[in-house]
Amino acid sequence: MQVLKRPPSGWPALVLNADFRPLSYYPLSLWPWQEVIKAVFLDRVDVVSTYDQTVHSPSFEMKLPSVVSLKQYVAQDRPPAFTRFNLFLRDAFACQYCGSGDDLTFDHVIPRSRGGRTTWENIVTACAPCNLTKGGRTPREAGMHPHHHPRRPNMYELQEHGRRFPPNHLHESWLDYLYWDIELEA
């Protein structure tokens, strides 16, 4: 992870919930500067920190926000969408058969040809070689059992998993609002 004094192109702002926690960690909740300016003028966010960069209009000048917080709390307890990304995040971007993080796809634990459904409870992350090796067999038949039993995660679990995968770049003004509630190593 690289901490930057100057943000990546686009001057994004870290978006915090009303409790000052990021809306999401992975992907990190960032809005483009244009959306942030609009939210400021619509009085939907409070500016917490700014960049040195400014934007101008004929009658107005404003420093670009680098961190904003929502004025209304957004509940995070909704069930997560069943997407490829969320599945990979649930399984920590690792094959559930061999642990590899390369060439990831997903596998039906009980194959569709055997009545297996495409649900949280029957899909795991698998690398292409393991998926090919298992084929249309059950874990017992293939002698390949997932490291973790597949199940539907909640949003809190996905957020916790996402915190393990920091983005490639973080602006220094964001650091005070990221990872502050995790235990420190002794």
C-alpha positions in Angstrom: 0.0 0.0 0.0 1.4 3.4 -1.0 0.5 6.5 1.0 0.4 9.5 -1.3 0.6 13.2 -0.5 -1.0 13.9 -3.9 -4.1 11.9 -4.8 -4.4 9.9 -8.0 -5.8 11.6 -11.0 -9.4 12.7 -10.5 -9.1 14.0 -6.9 -11.5 11.5 -5.4 -13.0 12.0 -1.9 -13.3 9.3 0.8 -16.9 9.0 1.7 -17.7 8.2 5.4 -21.0 7.3 6.8 -22.5 9.5 9.5 -20.6 7.5 12.1 -17.3 8.4 10.4 -16.7 4.9 9.1 -16.2 4.4 5.4 -19.3 3.2 3.5 -17.2 0.4 2.2 -13.6 -0.8 2.5 -13.4 -2.9 -0.6 -13.9 -1.3 -2.9 -13.0 1.8 -0.9 -16.0 4.2 -0.9 -14.7 7.0 -3.1 -16.6 9.6 -5.1 -15.3 11.7 -8.0 -14.8 15.3 -7.1 -17.7 16.4 -9.3 -20.1 14.2 -7.3 -18.7 15.5 -4.0 -19.1 19.2 -5.0 -22.7 18.4 -5.9 -23.4 16.7 -2.6 -21.8 19.6 -0.7 -24.1 22.1 -2.5 -27.2 19.8 -1.9 -26.2 19.8 1.8 -26.0 16.0 1.9 -22.4 15.8 3.2 -20.1 17.6 5.6 -16.6 18.3 4.5 -14.1 16.8 6.9 -10.8 17.4 5.0 -9.7 19.1 1.8 -7.0 18.9 -0.7 -4.9 22.0 -1.6 -6.4 21.9 -5.1 -9.3 24.3 -5.7 -12.1 24.6 -8.2 -13.3 27.9 -9.6 -16.4 29.4 -11.1 -16.8 33.0 -12.1 -18.0 33.9 -8.7 -16.9 31.1 -6.4 -13.8 29.2 -5.3 -13.6 26.1 -3.2 -10.9 23.6 -2.1 -11.7 20.1 -3.2 -12.9 17.9 -0.4 -10.7 14.8 0.3 -12.9 13.4 3.0 -16.6 13.9 3.5 -19.2 12.4 5.8 -22.8 11.8 5.1 -25.3 13.8 7.1 -27.8 10.9 7.2 -26.6 7.5 8.4 -26.9 4.7 5.8 -27.7 1.3 7.5 -25.2 -1.4 6.5 -27.3 -4.4 7.5 -28.9 -5.1 4.2 -28.1 -8.5 2.7 -25.2 -8.4 0.2 -25.9 -8.9 -3.5 -24.9 -12.3 -4.9 -22.2 -11.1 -7.3 -18.9 -12.6 -8.5 -17.0 -9.8 -6.7 -18.8 -10.4 -3.4 -18.3 -14.2 -3.7 -14.6 -13.7 -4.2 -14.5 -11.2 -1.3 -16.3 -13.7 1.0 -13.7 -16.4 0.1 -10.8 -13.9 0.5 -9.9 -14.1 -3.2 -8.5 -17.6 -2.7 -9.4 -21.0 -4.3 -11.4 -22.9 -1.6 -9.8 -26.1 -2.7 -6.0 -25.3 -3.0 -5.7 -21.7 -1.7 -4.4 -20.2 -4.9 -5.3 -16.6 -5.8 -4.6 -17.1 -9.5 -7.1 -17.5 -12.4 -10.1 -17.4 -10.2 -13.6 -18.5 -11.2 -16.4 -20.1 -9.2 -17.5 -23.7 -8.7 -20.9 -25.3 -7.9 -20.1 -27.5 -4.9 -23.0 -29.7 -5.9 -22.8 -29.5 -9.7 -25.7 -28.0 -11.6 -26.0 -31.3 -13.6 -26.8 -32.9 -10.2 -29.4 -30.3 -9.2 -27.0 -27.9 -7.5 -28.3 -24.3 -7.6 -26.5 -21.0 -8.1 -26.7 -19.7 -4.5 -24.4 -18.5 -1.8 -24.8 -21.9 -0.1 -23.6 -23.9 -3.2 -20.9 -21.7 -4.9 -17.3 -21.3 -3.8 -14.3 -19.5 -5.4 -12.1 -21.9 -7.3 -9.0 -21.6 -9.5 -9.5 -22.8 -13.0 -7.3 -25.9 -12.6 -9.2 -27.0 -9.5 -12.5 -26.3 -11.1 -11.5 -28.4 -14.1 -10.2 -31.2 -11.9 -13.4 -31.3 -9.9 -15.5 -31.1 -13.0 -19.1 -32.4 -12.6 -18.4 -34.4 -9.5 -19.4 -33.9 -5.9 -16.6 -33.0 -3.4 -16.7 -36.5 -2.1 -16.4 -38.1 -5.5 -13.5 -35.8 -6.5 -11.8 -36.0 -3.1 -11.8 -32.2 -3.0 -13.6 -30.4 -0.1 -13.8 -26.6 0.2 -11.8 -25.1 3.0 -14.9 -23.3 4.2 -18.5 -24.4 3.9 -20.2 -22.0 1.5 -22.9 -19.7 3.1 -24.5 -16.3 2.7 -22.3 -13.6 4.4 -23.7 -10.5 5.9 -22.5 -7.0 5.0 -20.5 -6.7 8.2 -18.5 -9.9 7.2 -17.8 -8.6 3.7 -16.7 -5.2 5.1 -14.3 -7.1 7.5 -12.9 -9.1 4.7 -12.5 -6.0 2.5 -10.4 -4.3 5.2 -7.7 -7.0 4.5 -7.3 -5.8 1.0 -6.3 -2.1 1.1 -6.2 -0.3 -2.2 -2.9 0.3 -4.0 -3.0 4.0 -3.0 -4.3 6.0 -0.1 -4.2 9.7 0.3 -2.6 10.8 3.6 -5.8 12.7 4.5 -7.8 9.4 4.5 -5.6 7.5 6.9 -7.2 8.9 10.1 -10.6 7.4 8.9 -9.4 4.0 7.8 -8.7 1.0 9.9 -8.9 3.0 13.2 -11.1 0.5 14.9 -8.9 -2.6 14.4 -6.8 -4.1 17.2 -3.2 -2.9 17.3 -0.4 -5.4 17.4 1.6 -5.5 20.6 
